[in-house]
């Protein structure tokens, strides 16, 4: 539980908005909902906005406590000064009182500096002494991303809490009903399992052939299967649909909203270590997460998961050399069945 660390009158009277500049990866974006909750506890009357990319912007519609997003896509490997100046002018119009700069790059602190935001908080890195007003130290001692991001929402020198607030992604029943009707889909007649085969980073994706085998076994046991992801997963989705038959539907596309709502409707989800894993967990959907060369102690969601499946341990083997392919489809199928126990209509998956 986060207690209000600022007990003076200023904590209740300040109303100037706060800008959060997160890492622009979906999983880290979801993690930052814990940061929002910390800020709202510390500053209950200050609106919280996010700087966001087009990709991540839909998430903000489902994150309670966030007022709005400032959508501004910037290149990663170039410095278009005119665009940074334009962003600085855009931020200036919002009259932000504080900016939390999660990234360590000096470019990430440039727009808040140009906007003249009075309090610019971030960890030391890349010679940002002139760009930040509140420089924090010790980032590399914090192994977890949530600890690094959350520390910036606390007063300087404050101890980290034993537990952070759990991220929450909220979808209403009305939104789910409208989404199903718009796409001509139904839910509830059979157990519904969402598969999210996408992943960013080498070795993090469970093999498409394993997802295809899982889909085939799930549909044979009476489940419906939805494949979720972006344009990069369309070919994988087509292969999984071919293996699983007519009870497998390809719902990949360009709008993250589709995946968010579909994950909320699903009775269970199977994911890699990916952004959709964090979304599913924050939605409260029973999630089976497959880990390979990454450590779930550091990278799993704060929200409880139905199961974390890792490759069998090998003597002297490093985590970074583990292969997701060594997680057998039968193990995943059994984990899905356990997650669905008690909620499936016909009981065929039990």
Short mmCIF file of the C-alpha atoms (twelve columns), coordinates in Angstrom:
data_MODEL
# 
_entry.id   MODEL 
# 
loop_
_atom_site.group_PDB 
_atom_site.id 
_atom_site.type_symbol 
_atom_site.label_atom_id 
_atom_site.label_alt_id 
_atom_site.label_comp_id 
_atom_site.label_asym_id 
_atom_site.label_seq_id 
_atom_site.Cartn_x 
_atom_site.Cartn_y 
_atom_site.Cartn_z 
_atom_site.pdbx_PDB_model_num 
ATOM 1   C CA . UNK A 1   0.000   0.000   0.000   1 
ATOM 2   C CA . UNK A 2   1.308   3.454   -0.942  1 
ATOM 3   C CA . UNK A 3   0.724   6.054   1.722   1 
ATOM 4   C CA . UNK A 4   0.709   9.746   0.857   1 
ATOM 5   C CA . UNK A 5   4.393   10.695  1.332   1 
ATOM 6   C CA . UNK A 6   3.636   14.410  1.203   1 
ATOM 7   C CA . UNK A 7   1.533   15.495  4.166   1 
ATOM 8   C CA . UNK A 8   1.830   19.262  3.790   1 
ATOM 9   C CA . UNK A 9   -0.943  21.501  2.525   1 
ATOM 10  C CA . UNK A 10  0.673   21.741  -0.906  1 
ATOM 11  C CA . UNK A 11  -0.160  18.109  -1.697  1 
ATOM 12  C CA . UNK A 12  -3.878  18.875  -1.535  1 
ATOM 13  C CA . UNK A 13  -3.862  22.340  -3.086  1 
ATOM 14  C CA . UNK A 14  -1.661  21.927  -6.160  1 
ATOM 15  C CA . UNK A 15  -3.707  21.515  -9.322  1 
ATOM 16  C CA . UNK A 16  -1.073  21.931  -12.051 1 
ATOM 17  C CA . UNK A 17  -0.911  18.858  -14.300 1 
ATOM 18  C CA . UNK A 18  1.855   16.260  -14.415 1 
ATOM 19  C CA . UNK A 19  3.358   14.814  -17.596 1 
ATOM 20  C CA . UNK A 20  4.687   11.243  -17.624 1 
ATOM 21  C CA . UNK A 21  7.190   10.385  -20.373 1 
ATOM 22  C CA . UNK A 22  7.375   6.572   -20.316 1 
ATOM 23  C CA . UNK A 23  9.252   4.019   -22.330 1 
ATOM 24  C CA . UNK A 24  7.207   3.589   -25.503 1 
ATOM 25  C CA . UNK A 25  6.833   -0.172  -25.250 1 
ATOM 26  C CA . UNK A 26  3.388   -1.576  -24.491 1 
ATOM 27  C CA . UNK A 27  4.484   -3.574  -21.448 1 
ATOM 28  C CA . UNK A 28  6.305   -0.649  -19.854 1 
ATOM 29  C CA . UNK A 29  3.332   1.569   -20.624 1 
ATOM 30  C CA . UNK A 30  1.078   -0.771  -18.644 1 
ATOM 31  C CA . UNK A 31  3.591   -0.882  -15.784 1 
ATOM 32  C CA . UNK A 32  3.360   2.888   -15.550 1 
ATOM 33  C CA . UNK A 33  -0.249  2.661   -14.394 1 
ATOM 34  C CA . UNK A 34  1.286   1.857   -11.008 1 
ATOM 35  C CA . UNK A 35  3.087   5.208   -11.303 1 
ATOM 36  C CA . UNK A 36  -0.216  6.952   -12.038 1 
ATOM 37  C CA . UNK A 37  -1.703  5.564   -8.844  1 
ATOM 38  C CA . UNK A 38  1.293   6.694   -6.814  1 
ATOM 39  C CA . UNK A 39  1.018   10.199  -8.277  1 
ATOM 40  C CA . UNK A 40  -2.718  10.384  -7.575  1 
ATOM 41  C CA . UNK A 41  -2.089  9.376   -3.967  1 
ATOM 42  C CA . UNK A 42  0.641   11.968  -3.573  1 
ATOM 43  C CA . UNK A 43  -1.100  14.714  -5.557  1 
ATOM 44  C CA . UNK A 44  -4.868  13.933  -5.580  1 
ATOM 45  C CA . UNK A 45  -5.860  17.124  -7.429  1 
ATOM 46  C CA . UNK A 46  -3.224  17.164  -10.150 1 
ATOM 47  C CA . UNK A 47  -4.227  15.703  -13.551 1 
ATOM 48  C CA . UNK A 48  -1.827  13.117  -15.010 1 
ATOM 49  C CA . UNK A 49  -1.109  13.041  -18.754 1 
ATOM 50  C CA . UNK A 50  1.175   10.812  -20.825 1 
ATOM 51  C CA . UNK A 51  3.389   11.567  -23.779 1 
ATOM 52  C CA . UNK A 52  2.648   8.668   -26.111 1 
ATOM 53  C CA . UNK A 53  3.185   7.190   -29.527 1 
ATOM 54  C CA . UNK A 54  0.334   6.341   -31.870 1 
ATOM 55  C CA . UNK A 55  0.861   2.646   -31.076 1 
ATOM 56  C CA . UNK A 56  0.433   2.993   -27.306 1 
ATOM 57  C CA . UNK A 57  -2.163  5.782   -27.277 1 
ATOM 58  C CA . UNK A 58  -5.234  3.462   -27.211 1 
ATOM 59  C CA . UNK A 59  -4.130  2.088   -23.839 1 
ATOM 60  C CA . UNK A 60  -4.774  5.450   -22.206 1 
ATOM 61  C CA . UNK A 61  -8.506  5.120   -22.902 1 
ATOM 62  C CA . UNK A 62  -8.547  2.148   -20.525 1 
ATOM 63  C CA . UNK A 63  -6.187  3.349   -17.762 1 
ATOM 64  C CA . UNK A 64  -8.139  4.938   -14.881 1 
ATOM 65  C CA . UNK A 65  -6.637  8.138   -13.532 1 
ATOM 66  C CA . UNK A 66  -5.036  9.286   -16.785 1 
ATOM 67  C CA . UNK A 67  -6.545  12.500  -18.135 1 
ATOM 68  C CA . UNK A 68  -5.236  12.300  -21.698 1 
ATOM 69  C CA . UNK A 69  -2.320  11.494  -23.950 1 
ATOM 70  C CA . UNK A 70  -0.162  13.831  -25.999 1 
ATOM 71  C CA . UNK A 71  0.410   11.800  -29.169 1 
ATOM 72  C CA . UNK A 72  3.727   12.668  -30.794 1 
ATOM 73  C CA . UNK A 73  5.699   10.131  -32.826 1 
ATOM 74  C CA . UNK A 74  9.423   10.907  -32.866 1 
ATOM 75  C CA . UNK A 75  12.167  8.945   -34.659 1 
ATOM 76  C CA . UNK A 76  14.401  6.838   -32.421 1 
ATOM 77  C CA . UNK A 77  17.738  7.358   -34.161 1 
ATOM 78  C CA . UNK A 78  17.508  10.952  -35.402 1 
ATOM 79  C CA . UNK A 79  17.139  14.372  -33.793 1 
ATOM 80  C CA . UNK A 80  14.710  16.503  -35.841 1 
ATOM 81  C CA . UNK A 81  15.092  19.720  -33.852 1 
ATOM 82  C CA . UNK A 82  12.087  21.372  -35.474 1 
ATOM 83  C CA . UNK A 83  9.811   18.578  -34.293 1 
ATOM 84  C CA . UNK A 84  11.226  18.723  -30.783 1 
ATOM 85  C CA . UNK A 85  10.678  22.483  -30.707 1 
ATOM 86  C CA . UNK A 86  7.111   21.989  -31.908 1 
ATOM 87  C CA . UNK A 87  6.539   19.398  -29.196 1 
ATOM 88  C CA . UNK A 88  7.993   21.778  -26.624 1 
ATOM 89  C CA . UNK A 89  5.522   24.464  -27.715 1 
ATOM 90  C CA . UNK A 90  2.667   21.961  -27.546 1 
ATOM 91  C CA . UNK A 91  3.618   20.977  -24.011 1 
ATOM 92  C CA . UNK A 92  3.973   24.628  -22.995 1 
ATOM 93  C CA . UNK A 93  0.278   25.213  -23.756 1 
ATOM 94  C CA . UNK A 94  -0.686  22.560  -21.180 1 
ATOM 95  C CA . UNK A 95  1.104   24.446  -18.345 1 
ATOM 96  C CA . UNK A 96  2.571   21.321  -16.799 1 
ATOM 97  C CA . UNK A 97  4.085   21.763  -13.368 1 
ATOM 98  C CA . UNK A 98  6.091   18.532  -13.408 1 
ATOM 99  C CA . UNK A 99  7.460   16.045  -15.918 1 
ATOM 100 C CA . UNK A 100 8.643   12.538  -15.038 1 
ATOM 101 C CA . UNK A 101 11.192  11.435  -17.649 1 
ATOM 102 C CA . UNK A 102 11.508  7.644   -17.416 1 
ATOM 103 C CA . UNK A 103 14.077  7.211   -20.183 1 
ATOM 104 C CA . UNK A 104 17.756  7.954   -19.534 1 
ATOM 105 C CA . UNK A 105 18.432  9.545   -22.934 1 
ATOM 106 C CA . UNK A 106 19.034  13.269  -23.170 1 
ATOM 107 C CA . UNK A 107 16.617  13.485  -26.108 1 
ATOM 108 C CA . UNK A 108 13.752  12.336  -23.888 1 
ATOM 109 C CA . UNK A 109 14.326  15.321  -21.573 1 
ATOM 110 C CA . UNK A 110 14.659  17.885  -24.378 1 
ATOM 111 C CA . UNK A 111 10.981  18.668  -25.016 1 
ATOM 112 C CA . UNK A 112 10.113  19.213  -21.306 1 
ATOM 113 C CA . UNK A 113 13.137  21.546  -21.108 1 
ATOM 114 C CA . UNK A 114 12.038  23.488  -24.189 1 
ATOM 115 C CA . UNK A 115 8.511   23.670  -22.748 1 
ATOM 116 C CA . UNK A 116 9.838   25.287  -19.577 1 
ATOM 117 C CA . UNK A 117 8.217   22.719  -17.268 1 
ATOM 118 C CA . UNK A 118 9.432   23.787  -13.798 1 
ATOM 119 C CA . UNK A 119 9.984   20.347  -12.225 1 
ATOM 120 C CA . UNK A 120 11.729  17.897  -14.550 1 
ATOM 121 C CA . UNK A 121 12.495  14.632  -12.749 1 
ATOM 122 C CA . UNK A 122 14.688  11.840  -14.086 1 
ATOM 123 C CA . UNK A 123 17.673  9.618   -13.409 1 
ATOM 124 C CA . UNK A 124 21.172  10.759  -14.218 1 
ATOM 125 C CA . UNK A 125 22.285  9.783   -17.700 1 
ATOM 126 C CA . UNK A 126 23.790  11.121  -20.928 1 
ATOM 127 C CA . UNK A 127 24.857  14.452  -19.443 1 
ATOM 128 C CA . UNK A 128 21.345  15.758  -18.717 1 
ATOM 129 C CA . UNK A 129 22.359  18.182  -15.960 1 
ATOM 130 C CA . UNK A 130 20.951  21.216  -17.790 1 
ATOM 131 C CA . UNK A 131 17.784  19.469  -18.944 1 
ATOM 132 C CA . UNK A 132 16.567  18.132  -15.591 1 
ATOM 133 C CA . UNK A 133 15.869  20.047  -12.394 1 
ATOM 134 C CA . UNK A 134 15.538  17.000  -10.099 1 
ATOM 135 C CA . UNK A 135 18.250  14.451  -10.911 1 
ATOM 136 C CA . UNK A 136 17.969  11.063  -9.223  1 
ATOM 137 C CA . UNK A 137 20.787  8.567   -8.721  1 
ATOM 138 C CA . UNK A 138 21.066  4.814   -8.313  1 
ATOM 139 C CA . UNK A 139 18.954  3.657   -11.263 1 
ATOM 140 C CA . UNK A 140 21.295  0.786   -12.097 1 
ATOM 141 C CA . UNK A 141 20.854  -0.637  -8.602  1 
ATOM 142 C CA . UNK A 142 17.156  -1.135  -9.319  1 
ATOM 143 C CA . UNK A 143 16.724  -4.342  -11.298 1 
ATOM 144 C CA . UNK A 144 13.002  -4.077  -12.014 1 
ATOM 145 C CA . UNK A 145 11.557  -1.559  -14.427 1 
ATOM 146 C CA . UNK A 146 8.660   -0.761  -12.072 1 
ATOM 147 C CA . UNK A 147 11.114  0.235   -9.325  1 
ATOM 148 C CA . UNK A 148 12.943  2.583   -11.693 1 
ATOM 149 C CA . UNK A 149 9.756   4.191   -12.971 1 
ATOM 150 C CA . UNK A 150 7.977   4.299   -9.625  1 
ATOM 151 C CA . UNK A 151 10.920  5.890   -7.811  1 
ATOM 152 C CA . UNK A 152 10.504  9.024   -9.922  1 
ATOM 153 C CA . UNK A 153 6.953   9.483   -8.600  1 
ATOM 154 C CA . UNK A 154 8.155   9.547   -4.992  1 
ATOM 155 C CA . UNK A 155 9.913   12.406  -3.183  1 
ATOM 156 C CA . UNK A 156 13.680  12.465  -3.608  1 
ATOM 157 C CA . UNK A 157 15.315  10.045  -1.185  1 
ATOM 158 C CA . UNK A 158 12.094  8.217   -0.308  1 
ATOM 159 C CA . UNK A 159 12.283  4.475   0.245   1 
ATOM 160 C CA . UNK A 160 10.579  2.242   -2.266  1 
ATOM 161 C CA . UNK A 161 7.414   0.524   -1.050  1 
ATOM 162 C CA . UNK A 162 7.326   -3.198  -0.388  1 
ATOM 163 C CA . UNK A 163 4.506   -3.432  -2.932  1 
ATOM 164 C CA . UNK A 164 3.454   -1.125  -5.746  1 
ATOM 165 C CA . UNK A 165 -0.193  -0.622  -6.689  1 
ATOM 166 C CA . UNK A 166 -1.213  -3.158  -9.313  1 
ATOM 167 C CA . UNK A 167 -1.667  -1.810  -12.857 1 
ATOM 168 C CA . UNK A 168 -5.262  -1.784  -14.000 1 
ATOM 169 C CA . UNK A 169 -6.688  -1.790  -17.514 1 
ATOM 170 C CA . UNK A 170 -10.470 -1.366  -17.443 1 
ATOM 171 C CA . UNK A 171 -12.999 -2.282  -20.161 1 
ATOM 172 C CA . UNK A 172 -16.734 -1.852  -19.582 1 
ATOM 173 C CA . UNK A 173 -19.397 -4.481  -20.443 1 
ATOM 174 C CA . UNK A 174 -20.965 -1.965  -22.835 1 
ATOM 175 C CA . UNK A 175 -17.697 -1.695  -24.774 1 
ATOM 176 C CA . UNK A 176 -17.399 -5.458  -24.974 1 
ATOM 177 C CA . UNK A 177 -20.971 -5.900  -26.215 1 
ATOM 178 C CA . UNK A 178 -20.566 -3.224  -28.884 1 
ATOM 179 C CA . UNK A 179 -17.236 -4.675  -30.022 1 
ATOM 180 C CA . UNK A 180 -18.660 -8.177  -30.397 1 
ATOM 181 C CA . UNK A 181 -21.680 -6.901  -32.356 1 
ATOM 182 C CA . UNK A 182 -19.534 -4.791  -34.679 1 
ATOM 183 C CA . UNK A 183 -17.426 -7.832  -35.611 1 
ATOM 184 C CA . UNK A 184 -20.235 -10.373 -35.723 1 
ATOM 185 C CA . UNK A 185 -18.690 -12.411 -32.913 1 
ATOM 186 C CA . UNK A 186 -20.207 -14.230 -29.968 1 
ATOM 187 C CA . UNK A 187 -18.807 -15.246 -26.622 1 
ATOM 188 C CA . UNK A 188 -20.011 -17.503 -23.848 1 
ATOM 189 C CA . UNK A 189 -21.172 -20.598 -25.731 1 
ATOM 190 C CA . UNK A 190 -17.747 -22.247 -25.458 1 
ATOM 191 C CA . UNK A 191 -14.577 -21.590 -23.464 1 
ATOM 192 C CA . UNK A 192 -12.692 -18.796 -25.225 1 
ATOM 193 C CA . UNK A 193 -8.893  -18.768 -25.266 1 
ATOM 194 C CA . UNK A 194 -6.885  -15.875 -26.711 1 
ATOM 195 C CA . UNK A 195 -3.441  -16.618 -28.141 1 
ATOM 196 C CA . UNK A 196 -0.925  -13.771 -28.484 1 
ATOM 197 C CA . UNK A 197 2.046   -15.147 -30.464 1 
ATOM 198 C CA . UNK A 198 3.901   -11.846 -30.938 1 
ATOM 199 C CA . UNK A 199 7.008   -10.745 -29.051 1 
ATOM 200 C CA . UNK A 200 9.724   -8.112  -29.316 1 
ATOM 201 C CA . UNK A 201 13.277  -9.299  -28.879 1 
ATOM 202 C CA . UNK A 202 15.278  -12.344 -29.931 1 
ATOM 203 C CA . UNK A 203 14.131  -15.707 -28.648 1 
ATOM 204 C CA . UNK A 204 11.112  -14.483 -26.668 1 
ATOM 205 C CA . UNK A 205 8.453   -15.929 -28.988 1 
ATOM 206 C CA . UNK A 206 7.113   -19.445 -28.494 1 
ATOM 207 C CA . UNK A 207 7.383   -21.156 -31.924 1 
ATOM 208 C CA . UNK A 208 4.403   -20.699 -34.276 1 
ATOM 209 C CA . UNK A 209 4.234   -24.480 -34.700 1 
ATOM 210 C CA . UNK A 210 3.718   -24.844 -30.943 1 
ATOM 211 C CA . UNK A 211 0.907   -22.269 -31.017 1 
ATOM 212 C CA . UNK A 212 -0.651  -24.168 -33.934 1 
ATOM 213 C CA . UNK A 213 -0.503  -27.453 -32.017 1 
ATOM 214 C CA . UNK A 214 -2.052  -25.780 -28.971 1 
ATOM 215 C CA . UNK A 215 -4.858  -24.286 -31.070 1 
ATOM 216 C CA . UNK A 216 -5.580  -27.675 -32.600 1 
ATOM 217 C CA . UNK A 217 -5.771  -29.325 -29.167 1 
ATOM 218 C CA . UNK A 218 -7.916  -26.542 -27.711 1 
ATOM 219 C CA . UNK A 219 -10.492 -26.667 -30.480 1 
ATOM 220 C CA . UNK A 220 -10.563 -30.473 -30.335 1 
ATOM 221 C CA . UNK A 221 -11.435 -30.108 -26.641 1 
ATOM 222 C CA . UNK A 222 -14.321 -27.753 -27.392 1 
ATOM 223 C CA . UNK A 223 -12.776 -24.285 -27.072 1 
ATOM 224 C CA . UNK A 224 -12.946 -21.267 -29.335 1 
ATOM 225 C CA . UNK A 225 -9.582  -19.624 -30.090 1 
ATOM 226 C CA . UNK A 226 -8.832  -16.014 -31.042 1 
ATOM 227 C CA . UNK A 227 -5.437  -14.997 -32.391 1 
ATOM 228 C CA . UNK A 228 -4.395  -11.490 -31.320 1 
ATOM 229 C CA . UNK A 229 -1.537  -9.248  -32.391 1 
ATOM 230 C CA . UNK A 230 -0.423  -6.650  -34.877 1 
ATOM 231 C CA . UNK A 231 0.304   -6.761  -38.607 1 
ATOM 232 C CA . UNK A 232 3.556   -8.624  -37.980 1 
ATOM 233 C CA . UNK A 233 1.600   -11.601 -36.627 1 
ATOM 234 C CA . UNK A 234 -0.760  -12.013 -39.596 1 
ATOM 235 C CA . UNK A 235 1.179   -14.845 -41.231 1 
ATOM 236 C CA . UNK A 236 1.549   -16.645 -37.919 1 
ATOM 237 C CA . UNK A 237 -2.180  -16.208 -37.315 1 
ATOM 238 C CA . UNK A 238 -2.959  -17.664 -40.754 1 
ATOM 239 C CA . UNK A 239 -0.850  -20.735 -39.979 1 
ATOM 240 C CA . UNK A 240 -2.517  -21.212 -36.595 1 
ATOM 241 C CA . UNK A 241 -5.970  -20.866 -38.157 1 
ATOM 242 C CA . UNK A 242 -5.095  -23.469 -40.775 1 
ATOM 243 C CA . UNK A 243 -4.048  -25.908 -38.047 1 
ATOM 244 C CA . UNK A 244 -6.972  -25.254 -35.720 1 
ATOM 245 C CA . UNK A 245 -9.836  -25.110 -38.201 1 
ATOM 246 C CA . UNK A 246 -13.025 -23.033 -38.193 1 
ATOM 247 C CA . UNK A 247 -13.094 -22.501 -34.439 1 
ATOM 248 C CA . UNK A 248 -9.905  -20.393 -34.646 1 
ATOM 249 C CA . UNK A 249 -10.334 -16.741 -35.665 1 
ATOM 250 C CA . UNK A 250 -7.645  -14.306 -36.792 1 
ATOM 251 C CA . UNK A 251 -8.221  -10.991 -34.987 1 
ATOM 252 C CA . UNK A 252 -4.812  -9.456  -35.661 1 
ATOM 253 C CA . UNK A 253 -4.851  -5.858  -36.880 1 
ATOM 254 C CA . UNK A 254 -3.568  -2.318  -36.553 1 
ATOM 255 C CA . UNK A 255 -5.648  -1.113  -33.599 1 
ATOM 256 C CA . UNK A 256 -4.502  -2.071  -30.120 1 
ATOM 257 C CA . UNK A 257 -8.064  -1.529  -28.881 1 
ATOM 258 C CA . UNK A 258 -9.128  -4.760  -30.560 1 
ATOM 259 C CA . UNK A 259 -6.587  -6.766  -28.596 1 
ATOM 260 C CA . UNK A 260 -7.441  -4.998  -25.324 1 
ATOM 261 C CA . UNK A 261 -11.167 -5.710  -25.581 1 
ATOM 262 C CA . UNK A 262 -10.677 -9.237  -26.898 1 
ATOM 263 C CA . UNK A 263 -8.355  -10.074 -23.999 1 
ATOM 264 C CA . UNK A 264 -10.977 -8.852  -21.553 1 
ATOM 265 C CA . UNK A 265 -13.656 -11.033 -23.150 1 
ATOM 266 C CA . UNK A 266 -11.445 -14.135 -23.235 1 
ATOM 267 C CA . UNK A 267 -11.704 -16.743 -20.486 1 
ATOM 268 C CA . UNK A 268 -7.928  -17.282 -20.626 1 
ATOM 269 C CA . UNK A 269 -4.929  -16.006 -22.569 1 
ATOM 270 C CA . UNK A 270 -1.648  -17.600 -23.661 1 
ATOM 271 C CA . UNK A 271 1.144   -15.133 -24.360 1 
ATOM 272 C CA . UNK A 272 4.866   -14.734 -24.727 1 
ATOM 273 C CA . UNK A 273 6.810   -12.289 -22.556 1 
ATOM 274 C CA . UNK A 274 5.209   -9.374  -24.392 1 
ATOM 275 C CA . UNK A 275 3.090   -6.254  -24.125 1 
ATOM 276 C CA . UNK A 276 -0.127  -8.239  -24.518 1 
ATOM 277 C CA . UNK A 277 0.925   -10.349 -21.517 1 
ATOM 278 C CA . UNK A 278 0.948   -7.189  -19.386 1 
ATOM 279 C CA . UNK A 279 -2.399  -6.039  -20.780 1 
ATOM 280 C CA . UNK A 280 -4.055  -9.409  -20.162 1 
ATOM 281 C CA . UNK A 281 -2.770  -9.539  -16.593 1 
ATOM 282 C CA . UNK A 282 -3.858  -5.955  -15.862 1 
ATOM 283 C CA . UNK A 283 -7.329  -6.785  -17.227 1 
ATOM 284 C CA . UNK A 284 -7.604  -9.666  -14.762 1 
ATOM 285 C CA . UNK A 285 -7.818  -12.326 -17.479 1 
ATOM 286 C CA . UNK A 286 -6.227  -15.645 -16.389 1 
ATOM 287 C CA . UNK A 287 -2.925  -15.499 -18.260 1 
ATOM 288 C CA . UNK A 288 -0.453  -18.258 -19.058 1 
ATOM 289 C CA . UNK A 289 2.875   -16.585 -19.853 1 
ATOM 290 C CA . UNK A 290 5.724   -18.417 -21.620 1 
ATOM 291 C CA . UNK A 291 9.229   -17.236 -20.713 1 
ATOM 292 C CA . UNK A 292 12.505  -18.194 -22.351 1 
ATOM 293 C CA . UNK A 293 15.622  -15.980 -22.300 1 
ATOM 294 C CA . UNK A 294 14.130  -13.441 -19.863 1 
ATOM 295 C CA . UNK A 295 13.718  -13.685 -16.097 1 
ATOM 296 C CA . UNK A 296 10.097  -13.566 -14.903 1 
ATOM 297 C CA . UNK A 297 11.271  -12.271 -11.529 1 
ATOM 298 C CA . UNK A 298 12.284  -9.079  -13.309 1 
ATOM 299 C CA . UNK A 299 9.914   -8.912  -16.264 1 
ATOM 300 C CA . UNK A 300 6.667   -10.635 -15.313 1 
ATOM 301 C CA . UNK A 301 3.694   -8.348  -14.607 1 
ATOM 302 C CA . UNK A 302 3.007   -7.206  -11.068 1 
ATOM 303 C CA . UNK A 303 -0.504  -8.600  -11.516 1 
ATOM 304 C CA . UNK A 304 -0.924  -12.293 -10.657 1 
ATOM 305 C CA . UNK A 305 -0.647  -14.728 -13.555 1 
ATOM 306 C CA . UNK A 306 -2.443  -18.038 -13.903 1 
ATOM 307 C CA . UNK A 307 0.879   -19.693 -14.742 1 
ATOM 308 C CA . UNK A 308 4.464   -18.831 -15.669 1 
ATOM 309 C CA . UNK A 309 5.942   -21.551 -17.868 1 
ATOM 310 C CA . UNK A 310 9.712   -21.731 -18.312 1 
ATOM 311 C CA . UNK A 311 11.975  -24.217 -20.109 1 
ATOM 312 C CA . UNK A 312 13.353  -27.073 -18.001 1 
ATOM 313 C CA . UNK A 313 16.477  -26.069 -16.113 1 
ATOM 314 C CA . UNK A 314 19.820  -27.296 -17.392 1 
ATOM 315 C CA . UNK A 315 22.923  -27.570 -15.252 1 
ATOM 316 C CA . UNK A 316 24.951  -24.388 -15.486 1 
ATOM 317 C CA . UNK A 317 22.684  -22.917 -18.140 1 
ATOM 318 C CA . UNK A 318 22.162  -19.174 -18.242 1 
ATOM 319 C CA . UNK A 319 18.671  -17.726 -18.470 1 
ATOM 320 C CA . UNK A 320 19.666  -15.814 -21.592 1 
ATOM 321 C CA . UNK A 321 20.385  -19.074 -23.406 1 
ATOM 322 C CA . UNK A 322 17.024  -20.690 -22.649 1 
ATOM 323 C CA . UNK A 323 14.680  -21.505 -25.547 1 
ATOM 324 C CA . UNK A 324 10.931  -21.035 -25.471 1 
ATOM 325 C CA . UNK A 325 10.735  -23.988 -27.881 1 
ATOM 326 C CA . UNK A 326 11.596  -26.241 -24.941 1 
ATOM 327 C CA . UNK A 327 8.231   -25.455 -23.318 1 
ATOM 328 C CA . UNK A 328 6.101   -28.318 -24.626 1 
ATOM 329 C CA . UNK A 329 2.605   -27.583 -26.009 1 
ATOM 330 C CA . UNK A 330 1.165   -30.228 -23.671 1 
ATOM 331 C CA . UNK A 331 2.384   -28.248 -20.643 1 
ATOM 332 C CA . UNK A 332 0.663   -25.152 -21.951 1 
ATOM 333 C CA . UNK A 333 -2.548  -27.058 -22.689 1 
ATOM 334 C CA . UNK A 334 -2.622  -28.420 -19.149 1 
ATOM 335 C CA . UNK A 335 -2.075  -24.908 -17.746 1 
ATOM 336 C CA . UNK A 336 -4.972  -23.584 -19.839 1 
ATOM 337 C CA . UNK A 337 -7.236  -26.365 -18.599 1 
ATOM 338 C CA . UNK A 338 -6.349  -25.499 -14.996 1 
ATOM 339 C CA . UNK A 339 -7.071  -21.834 -15.654 1 
ATOM 340 C CA . UNK A 340 -10.476 -22.666 -17.129 1 
ATOM 341 C CA . UNK A 341 -11.531 -25.016 -14.332 1 
ATOM 342 C CA . UNK A 342 -14.948 -24.025 -13.057 1 
ATOM 343 C CA . UNK A 343 -15.809 -21.523 -15.778 1 
ATOM 344 C CA . UNK A 344 -16.192 -23.616 -18.918 1 
ATOM 345 C CA . UNK A 345 -19.837 -24.211 -19.900 1 
ATOM 346 C CA . UNK A 346 -19.668 -27.823 -21.068 1 
ATOM 347 C CA . UNK A 347 -16.736 -29.066 -19.052 1 
ATOM 348 C CA . UNK A 348 -15.004 -30.629 -22.026 1 
ATOM 349 C CA . UNK A 349 -11.676 -29.004 -21.226 1 
ATOM 350 C CA . UNK A 350 -11.572 -30.296 -17.672 1 
# 
